[in-house]
């Protein structure tokens, strides 16, 4: 049986100037990045996560490391 995945798309905007960010799903770190906002667009980063059905039910946290 093929497990369905959910796409979670996070848009980081405005105010980032080199901060290290961690994304946690259910307390587990799933992504790390350093963000800097591009002044022309106001966008720092778009992160797309593929989550299993079980992960999609868990709490998502974004932390400045």
Beta strands, then each sheet from edge to edge (+ up, - down):
strand 1: 5-13
strand 2: 17-25
strand 3: 28-36
strand 4: 43-52
strand 5: 60-64
sheet 1: 1+ 4-
sheet 2: 3+ 2- 5+
end
